Amino acid sequence: MNGAVVVTIEYVDKVGRRVVVRRAKRSDIPEVVEIEERAFPKSPYPTYVFLYNLSNNPEGFLVAEVGGKVVGYVIFELRPWLGEGHIVSIAVHPNYRRTGIGTILMGEAERKIAEAGYETVRLEVRESNFPARRFYERLGYREERREHGYYSDGETAIIMVKKLKSPIQYRQ
């Protein structure tokens, strides 16, 4: 252990459960992979993608826990060459969807991006993923453009962008 303090933030979801958001750790990877495979059965990220992000971007890999079980994750990155943050991936276990956990995870990612000094966050979503598109729109994301053939199966990606508030506005 290098003495680093792992910060956890607690929330309550829409059904009254205590949700802990914290940095991911290696022991979380099997649960994260299971969530990924359930959320994206057509093209889940392989395990090495999560291990890579954990090693190379630990501050940008957050998990949500309920009762000690990982029920969701978000991976984000800072892109200084573009002056923006980027949501790499987010997923919530099917049994915990529509309870506010995705909103909590996105809020934490956006807060960290804003605290790093970035005013814009970007993400990609499959054109056919209407529930995710509506979710992002409710969070304030707007379609910027479409990128045809973005996904390995040839599906179009919707590139969505959000202007962030100042970091102080993300505090609880």
C-alpha positions as CSV (number, residue, x, y, z in Angstrom):
1,M,0.0,0.0,0.0
2,N,1.4,3.4,-0.9
3,G,-0.4,5.2,1.9
4,A,-3.0,6.8,-0.5
5,V,-6.4,7.5,1.1
6,V,-9.3,6.0,-0.9
7,V,-12.2,8.5,-0.6
8,T,-15.7,7.1,-0.5
9,I,-18.8,9.1,-0.9
10,E,-22.1,7.9,0.3
11,Y,-25.5,8.5,-1.3
12,V,-29.0,7.1,-0.9
13,D,-30.7,5.8,-4.1
14,K,-34.3,6.2,-5.1
15,V,-35.4,3.1,-3.1
16,G,-33.6,4.1,0.1
17,R,-30.5,2.0,-0.2
18,R,-27.1,3.3,0.9
19,V,-24.8,3.6,-2.1
20,V,-21.0,4.0,-1.7
21,V,-19.0,5.4,-4.6
22,R,-15.3,4.8,-4.5
23,R,-12.3,4.2,-6.7
24,A,-12.2,0.7,-8.2
25,K,-9.7,-1.8,-7.0
26,R,-8.4,-5.0,-8.6
27,S,-10.7,-7.3,-6.5
28,D,-13.7,-5.4,-8.1
29,I,-12.8,-6.5,-11.7
30,P,-14.8,-9.8,-11.7
31,E,-18.0,-8.0,-10.7
32,V,-17.4,-5.1,-13.1
33,V,-16.9,-7.6,-16.0
34,E,-20.1,-9.4,-15.0
35,I,-22.0,-6.0,-15.1
36,E,-20.3,-5.2,-18.4
37,E,-21.4,-8.5,-20.0
38,R,-25.0,-8.1,-18.8
39,A,-25.1,-4.4,-20.0
40,F,-23.4,-4.9,-23.4
41,P,-24.0,-8.5,-24.5
42,K,-23.3,-7.7,-28.1
43,S,-19.9,-6.3,-27.5
44,P,-18.6,-6.2,-23.9
45,Y,-15.2,-4.8,-23.1
46,P,-12.8,-7.7,-22.3
47,T,-11.3,-7.9,-18.9
48,Y,-7.9,-6.4,-19.9
49,V,-9.7,-3.1,-20.7
50,F,-10.7,-2.8,-17.1
51,L,-7.3,-3.9,-15.8
52,Y,-5.6,-1.3,-18.1
53,N,-7.9,1.5,-16.9
54,L,-7.3,0.5,-13.3
55,S,-3.5,0.6,-13.8
56,N,-3.3,3.7,-16.0
57,N,-6.3,5.7,-14.9
58,P,-7.1,4.7,-11.3
59,E,-8.7,8.2,-10.5
60,G,-11.0,7.8,-13.4
61,F,-12.5,4.4,-12.5
62,L,-15.2,4.5,-9.9
63,V,-17.6,1.8,-8.7
64,A,-20.9,2.0,-6.8
65,E,-21.5,-0.5,-4.0
66,V,-24.8,-1.5,-2.3
67,G,-24.4,-3.7,0.7
68,G,-20.8,-4.4,-0.2
69,K,-21.6,-5.6,-3.7
70,V,-20.4,-3.7,-6.8
71,V,-23.6,-2.8,-8.7
72,G,-22.2,-0.2,-11.2
73,Y,-19.2,1.5,-12.5
74,V,-18.0,4.5,-14.6
75,I,-14.7,5.0,-16.3
76,F,-13.8,8.5,-17.4
77,E,-10.7,10.2,-18.6
78,L,-9.3,13.7,-18.9
79,R,-8.2,14.7,-22.4
80,P,-5.9,17.7,-22.0
81,W,-5.1,17.8,-25.7
82,L,-8.8,18.4,-26.3
83,G,-9.6,20.4,-23.2
84,E,-12.4,18.0,-22.1
85,G,-13.4,15.0,-20.1
86,H,-14.6,11.8,-21.7
87,I,-16.9,9.1,-20.4
88,V,-15.3,5.9,-21.5
89,S,-18.0,3.5,-20.2
90,I,-20.8,3.4,-17.6
91,A,-23.0,0.4,-16.6
92,V,-25.3,-0.6,-13.8
93,H,-26.3,-4.1,-12.9
94,P,-29.8,-4.8,-14.3
95,N,-31.2,-5.5,-10.8
96,Y,-30.2,-1.9,-9.8
97,R,-31.2,0.1,-12.8
98,R,-33.6,3.0,-12.6
99,T,-32.8,3.6,-8.9
100,G,-30.5,6.6,-9.5
101,I,-27.1,4.8,-9.3
102,G,-26.2,5.7,-12.9
103,T,-27.0,9.3,-12.2
104,I,-24.9,9.2,-9.0
105,L,-22.0,7.7,-11.0
106,M,-22.3,10.2,-13.8
107,G,-22.5,13.1,-11.3
108,E,-19.3,12.0,-9.6
109,A,-17.5,11.6,-12.9
110,E,-18.6,15.1,-14.0
111,R,-17.7,16.6,-10.6
112,K,-14.1,15.2,-10.9
113,I,-13.8,16.4,-14.5
114,A,-15.0,19.9,-13.5
115,E,-12.6,19.9,-10.5
116,A,-9.8,19.2,-12.9
117,G,-10.7,22.4,-14.7
118,Y,-12.6,21.1,-17.7
119,E,-15.9,22.6,-18.8
120,T,-16.9,20.0,-21.4
121,V,-17.5,16.3,-21.2
122,R,-18.1,14.0,-24.2
123,L,-19.3,10.5,-24.7
124,E,-20.4,8.0,-27.4
125,V,-23.5,5.9,-27.4
126,R,-24.9,3.4,-29.9
127,E,-27.6,4.9,-32.1
128,S,-29.8,1.9,-31.2
129,N,-29.4,2.4,-27.4
130,F,-32.5,4.5,-26.9
131,P,-32.7,4.1,-23.1
132,A,-29.1,5.3,-22.7
133,R,-29.6,8.2,-25.1
134,R,-32.7,9.3,-23.0
135,F,-30.7,8.9,-19.8
136,Y,-27.9,11.1,-21.1
137,E,-30.3,13.7,-22.4
138,R,-32.0,13.9,-19.0
139,L,-28.5,14.6,-17.6
140,G,-28.1,17.5,-20.0
141,Y,-26.1,15.9,-22.8
142,R,-26.9,16.9,-26.4
143,E,-26.1,15.3,-29.7
144,E,-23.2,16.9,-31.3
145,R,-22.8,14.6,-34.3
146,R,-23.0,11.0,-35.6
147,E,-20.1,8.9,-36.5
148,H,-21.0,6.1,-38.9
149,G,-19.4,2.7,-38.5
150,Y,-17.9,3.6,-35.1
151,Y,-18.6,0.3,-33.5
152,S,-17.1,-3.0,-34.6
153,D,-20.4,-4.2,-35.9
154,G,-20.7,-1.1,-38.1
155,E,-23.3,0.7,-35.9
156,T,-23.3,4.4,-35.8
157,A,-22.3,6.2,-32.6
158,I,-24.1,9.3,-31.4
159,I,-21.4,11.7,-30.0
160,M,-23.0,13.6,-27.1
161,V,-21.6,16.6,-25.3
162,K,-22.4,18.5,-22.0
163,K,-21.2,21.8,-20.8
164,L,-20.3,21.4,-17.1
165,K,-21.1,23.8,-14.2
166,S,-18.3,25.2,-12.1
167,P,-16.8,22.6,-9.6
168,I,-18.4,24.3,-6.7
169,Q,-21.9,23.6,-8.1
170,Y,-21.2,19.8,-8.0
171,R,-20.7,19.8,-4.2
172,Q,-23.5,18.3,-2.1
